[in-house]
Amino acid sequence: MADTTASSATGLANPLGDELRTTRSVKPCVVVIFGATGDLTKRKLVPSLMGLAKDGLLPPGFAVVGFARRNWTDESFRTELADGVRQFGRPDTPAHFDALADAFTFHQSDFGDRAGYESLKAKLEQIDRQRGTAGNRIFYLATPPSSYSAILQNLAATGLSKETGDHFARVIVEKPFGRDIHTAVALNDQVRAAFHERQVFRIDHYLGKETVQNILALRFANGIFEPLWNEKFVDHVQITVAESIGVGSRGGYFEESGIIRDMIQNHLMQVLTLVAMEPPAAITADAVRDEKVKVLHAIRSFKPEEIDEATVRAQYTRASFGGEDVKGYRDEEGVPKDSVTETYAAVRLEINNWRWAHTPFFLRAGKRLPRRVTEVAITFKQPPHLLFEGGKPLQPNVLLLRIQPDEGVALRFGAKVPGPDVRIRDVRMDFRYGTAFGGETADAYERLLLDSMLGDGTLFARADEVEEAWRIVDSIVNGWKQSKRRPDEHAAGTWGPERADALLGPGRSWRKP
Ligand SMILES: NC(=O)c1ccc[n+]([C@@H]2O[C@H](COP(=O)([O-])OP(=O)(O)OC[C@H]3O[C@@H](n4cnc5c(N)ncnc54)[C@H](OP(=O)(O)O)[C@@H]3O)[C@@H](O)[C@H]2O)c1
C-alpha cells in the first residue's frame, strides 16, 4: 500500500505543500474510462486527474486506459488530452500531464464486442507489471446511458468486475441514473449483476463541491446552528439552482429530460437531504447515506390532483437579456413548437417528520434566469413579540449557504440604524471561502475521483437514494402529464413566472440573488 506524497505520481513538486495531503491511503490503480474520446473525459475527467497530480494526491502507481470506438492511437489520445488539460485544467496542470503522459493509453473497441474486453484484461495485466498498479481497477462509465448495459455485462462476463484478494474493482456511473423509477431500478439491477453495492459509485458532481460538503460541517461541527435547525425556528427553506444560459445546442437532449430530471431529481434532492438529515452517528458512507435516505422516505409522493397547487413549471420566452436578443425555449434548435417540457420548475416539498413538520422546503431550478447561482436560504420565523417599527413584521433572519459563485455563508439580521430614533435595518455577516482560505478550489470531480480511489462512497448516491428521489419526481411528472394546465411562461432573464410567488404562501417571497 502506498501513501500519497507531495510529489508522488509525476515527480513534480506540489506548490501547495502539505495542506492538501490526505491522511487516507490511496492505493495504486488503473482508471479505465469508457467513452474516452468524449466531451466529459476531455473537459472534466483528465483535467481533474491532473489537478490531483498537481496536489500530490495521485498514487505513484497510476495509469489511465481510454476505451472508445474511434481509431485513435496512444499518441493521438495523449495529444487530445493534453489540449483538454491546457484548456480546462487548473494553472500548471499541463506540466503534470506532460510528466505523466505515458501513463495514458488508448484501447479501441466497441462496447458490445466481448473480444475488446478480453484484450483490455490482458492490457491491464501488462500495465500492472509495468506501472505497479497491483490489479486495482476503476471503471468509469463516461458514456451515453444506452451503453451501460453492454459494458456492465461484458465486465462481469470477463471477470473484470470481480474483486480478488485485496485488489479492488470499482465502477463509477455518470448521471443521468435512469429517467424514472422503473429505469433506475432496472439499471440498479444491471449494476448489481456485475458489482456489489460497495463497489458502485454513482456520481453527482454537486456532492464534490466544497460548499455542499460544508453544509455538514456547518451543521455538525458547530454548536450554535443545530438547536435552531427545525420547524420551531425555521419558517421555510429555499433551494435554488439557477442558470443564465439557455439549452443551446442541447435542445434535443433537454426536451427528453426537462429541468426536473436534469437538475431537481439529482442535484437539488441531494442538497435537500444534506440540509434536512438528522446527525449521522459517524461520517461514514453508510451512516450518512442512511440518514439522507430517511429524509426522502419522509416526503410523500404527490397525487395528480395536488400537482397544480404544489408545483409550478414554465418555459422561458424570447426577450432581450444581457444585451442580447435571446430565443424562447420553443424556438431553440431541436425543440418542437408545441413542446411542454419545462425549463423552470418550482416545487413545494413537505418532510413529514418531527424535525420538519410545518416547515416547507421550496426547490427551484431554471434556465435563462437572471444569474447563474446555487444557494440554500434558511429563513427563520419572526420573533414571538414584535417591539420595533410599531410592531410591524421585520425582514426575517436568513442564513444563506452560497454554493456558487462567491462560495460562503451569510447571516442576515436586523440592526439599529444609528441616530435618535429606533429604526431597524437589515445587515449581513458574511463568510467567504476564497477570503478565509485563499488558494484555488479544486474541481468537484477531483474530490470525487480521489474518493473513488480511496473507496469512500460518502459523497456518492446509494441505490436506494436514487430510487427514492425518482419516486418523488415521478409523481410530479405524472401529475404534469395529467394536468390540463400548460407550462407557464416567463421572459428570459427574469426570475420565473408570477404563479411561482403564490406557491410560497402569504408573507413569503422568492429570493432574487
Ligand atoms: N459532458 C459533460 O460535461 C457531462 C456532464 C455531466 C454528465 N455527463 C454524462 O457523461 C456521459 C458522457 O458524456 P459525454 O458528453 O462525454 O458524451 P460524448 O461526448 O457523446 O461521448 C460518448 C463516448 O462514448 C463512446 N461510445 C459511444 N458508443 C460507443 C460504442 N458502441 N463503443 C465504443 N465507444 C462508444 C464515444 O466514442 P467514439 O466517439 O469514439 O465512438 C465517446 O467516447 C453521459 O452519460 C453524460 O450524460 C456529461
Ligand as a Chemical Component Dictionary entry (heavy atoms), coordinates in Angstrom:
data_LIG
# 
_chem_comp.id                   LIG 
_chem_comp.type                 NON-POLYMER 
_chem_comp.pdbx_formal_charge   0 
_chem_comp.three_letter_code    LIG 
# 
loop_
_chem_comp_atom.comp_id 
_chem_comp_atom.atom_id 
_chem_comp_atom.alt_atom_id 
_chem_comp_atom.type_symbol 
_chem_comp_atom.charge 
_chem_comp_atom.model_Cartn_x 
_chem_comp_atom.model_Cartn_y 
_chem_comp_atom.model_Cartn_z 
_chem_comp_atom.pdbx_ordinal 
LIG N1  N1  N 0  -20.112 16.343 -20.977 1  
LIG C1  C1  C 0  -20.373 16.725 -19.748 2  
LIG O1  O1  O 0  -19.959 17.787 -19.271 3  
LIG C2  C2  C 0  -21.205 15.857 -18.837 4  
LIG C3  C3  C 0  -21.591 16.362 -17.592 5  
LIG C4  C4  C 0  -22.312 15.541 -16.717 6  
LIG C5  C5  C 0  -22.618 14.258 -17.116 7  
LIG N2  N2  N 1  -22.259 13.783 -18.339 8  
LIG C6  C6  C 0  -22.581 12.407 -18.691 9  
LIG O2  O2  O 0  -21.395 11.722 -19.029 10 
LIG C7  C7  C 0  -21.632 10.763 -20.038 11 
LIG C8  C8  C 0  -20.710 11.009 -21.216 12 
LIG O3  O3  O 0  -20.952 12.294 -21.741 13 
LIG P1  P1  P 0  -20.097 12.929 -22.936 14 
LIG O4  O4  O 0  -20.622 14.303 -23.101 15 
LIG O5  O5  O -1 -18.649 12.734 -22.715 16 
LIG O6  O6  O 0  -20.560 12.019 -24.191 17 
LIG P2  P2  P 0  -19.996 12.027 -25.662 18 
LIG O7  O7  O 0  -19.149 13.235 -25.917 19 
LIG O8  O8  O 0  -21.169 11.763 -26.561 20 
LIG O9  O9  O 0  -19.044 10.761 -25.691 21 
LIG C9  C9  C 0  -19.512 9.459  -25.812 22 
LIG C10 C10 C 0  -18.338 8.497  -25.795 23 
LIG O10 O10 O 0  -18.834 7.166  -25.852 24 
LIG C11 C11 C 0  -18.153 6.466  -26.887 25 
LIG N3  N3  N 0  -19.046 5.469  -27.482 26 
LIG C12 C12 C 0  -20.365 5.600  -27.743 27 
LIG N4  N4  N 0  -20.838 4.427  -28.225 28 
LIG C13 C13 C 0  -19.803 3.553  -28.260 29 
LIG C14 C14 C 0  -19.669 2.188  -28.625 30 
LIG N5  N5  N 0  -20.702 1.472  -29.069 31 
LIG N6  N6  N 0  -18.478 1.611  -28.487 32 
LIG C15 C15 C 0  -17.403 2.326  -28.040 33 
LIG N7  N7  N 0  -17.471 3.625  -27.683 34 
LIG C16 C16 C 0  -18.652 4.225  -27.783 35 
LIG C17 C17 C 0  -17.768 7.524  -27.875 36 
LIG O11 O11 O 0  -16.689 7.020  -28.584 37 
LIG P3  P3  P 0  -16.462 7.309  -30.159 38 
LIG O12 O12 O 0  -16.848 8.731  -30.370 39 
LIG O13 O13 O 0  -15.011 7.045  -30.327 40 
LIG O14 O14 O 0  -17.356 6.398  -30.899 41 
LIG C18 C18 C 0  -17.378 8.665  -26.938 42 
LIG O15 O15 O 0  -16.082 8.439  -26.445 43 
LIG C19 C19 C 0  -23.112 10.876 -20.361 44 
LIG O16 O16 O 0  -23.806 9.928  -19.568 45 
LIG C20 C20 C 0  -23.473 12.279 -19.908 46 
LIG O17 O17 O 0  -24.831 12.394 -19.552 47 
LIG C21 C21 C 0  -21.548 14.568 -19.200 48 
# 
loop_
_chem_comp_bond.comp_id 
_chem_comp_bond.atom_id_1 
_chem_comp_bond.atom_id_2 
_chem_comp_bond.value_order 
_chem_comp_bond.pdbx_ordinal 
LIG N1  C1  SING 1  
LIG C1  O1  DOUB 2  
LIG C1  C2  SING 3  
LIG C2  C3  SING 4  
LIG C2  C21 DOUB 5  
LIG C3  C4  DOUB 6  
LIG C4  C5  SING 7  
LIG C5  N2  DOUB 8  
LIG N2  C6  SING 9  
LIG N2  C21 SING 10 
LIG C6  O2  SING 11 
LIG C6  C20 SING 12 
LIG O2  C7  SING 13 
LIG C7  C8  SING 14 
LIG C7  C19 SING 15 
LIG C8  O3  SING 16 
LIG O3  P1  SING 17 
LIG P1  O4  DOUB 18 
LIG P1  O5  SING 19 
LIG P1  O6  SING 20 
LIG O6  P2  SING 21 
LIG P2  O7  DOUB 22 
LIG P2  O8  SING 23 
LIG P2  O9  SING 24 
LIG O9  C9  SING 25 
LIG C9  C10 SING 26 
LIG C10 O10 SING 27 
LIG C10 C18 SING 28 
LIG O10 C11 SING 29 
LIG C11 N3  SING 30 
LIG C11 C17 SING 31 
LIG N3  C12 SING 32 
LIG N3  C16 SING 33 
LIG C12 N4  DOUB 34 
LIG N4  C13 SING 35 
LIG C13 C14 SING 36 
LIG C13 C16 DOUB 37 
LIG C14 N5  SING 38 
LIG C14 N6  DOUB 39 
LIG N6  C15 SING 40 
LIG C15 N7  DOUB 41 
LIG N7  C16 SING 42 
LIG C17 O11 SING 43 
LIG C17 C18 SING 44 
LIG O11 P3  SING 45 
LIG P3  O12 DOUB 46 
LIG P3  O13 SING 47 
LIG P3  O14 SING 48 
LIG C18 O15 SING 49 
LIG C19 O16 SING 50 
LIG C19 C20 SING 51 
LIG C20 O17 SING 52 
# 
